[in-house]
Amino acid sequence: MKLFFEYLKYHIKSIILFSSFSCIFLIVFILYSVEPQPALYASFICFVFGLMLAILSFIRFLSKHKSLSEMKNKITITKDDLPVPKNLIEQDYEDLITVLHDEKTSIESKKANTIAELNDYYTMWVHQIKTPISAIKLLFQTNDIHDVEIEQQLFKIEQYSEMALQYIRTESDVADFLIREYPLDAIIRQAVRKYSKSFITKKIALDYTPTQKTVLTDEKWLLFVIEQILSNSLKYTDSGKISIYTKEDDKYTLVIEDTGIGIESNDLPMICEKGYTGINGRYDKKSTGIGLYLSKKILSKLSHELAIESQPGSGTKVYISFSSEERISD
């Protein structure tokens, strides 16, 4: 019904013009005392032919509307399926669409090339910065230097460089996943070993209960996520412990729990958004708001789920759930 009224609105001038002509003929016939029947009969015949033409026109109107509606989802890709123009005005509109489409395609191409060049540059930069980091670590080992603070800062530089590289990879359209069956405990132990010095330096206890589970995942990406969660737990936990275990009612949901400062309830819904640091991040002054964003995005690509529970002053629980398709029998 809405389309019908839109059609009437589109042809309102023609309808008014036809009605006006009919009224003029009737008035002239009446003024000259001519029998109105011939005029009414002629008007009726014109009305019937007009109605038939209107029906055909309405059918074409519906067909063109349907074609244009279907094009809404494809116009960003191609304009070749546009309806054939019936007159000069429609041809002008199609020419205008062609110009706009070509300009949009050109802009998108330039943008894609720029992003690709930036990604190549930052990828190269990250790989290059790893060389001096490795050299400094080697100098520490060779000269038997033991400066805990410098080692921790060097570790952070290495961690941030790795995060930058992973950020570039996750933003890329190229898939970099190797999905296989992996022992979950082996991945967790790698992450724990990487942050072992941080546990010792901050005197944070580790309460780790082996999961004894095998999951279908990508080892490199899942390891990165667990490392990010451990990094956050260590950053915001000054005393107490960090616990790693599985839920009692779901052994395929990994839990990483800390006794840190917790997260404000207002921050929880947005904590995984890009660049969002929340109250804790503003307090820390060094938070980037990228770690949890990357973790959420990576887990989503792996078809895993991320959930966070927290109370200010009572610590935080991070849940990584593996769907039923990713659960491998023990």
Secondary structure, 3 states (H helix, E strand, C coil): CHHHHHHHHHCHHHHHHHHHHHHHHHHHHHHCCCCHHHHHHHHHHHHHHHHHHHHHHHHHHHHHHHHHHHHCCCCCCCCCCCCCCCCHHHHHHHHHHHHHHHHHHHHHHHHHHHHHHHHHHHHHHHHHHHHHHHHHHHHHHHCCCCCHHHHHHHHHHHHHHHHHHHHHHHHCCCCCCCCEEEEHHHHHHHHHHHCHHHHHHHCCEEEECCCCCEEEECHHHHHHHHHHHHHHHHHCCCCCEEEEEECCCCCCEEEEEECCCCCCCCCHHHCCCCCCCHHHHHHHCCCCCCHHHHHHHHHHHCCEEEEEEECCCCCEEEEEEECHHHEECC
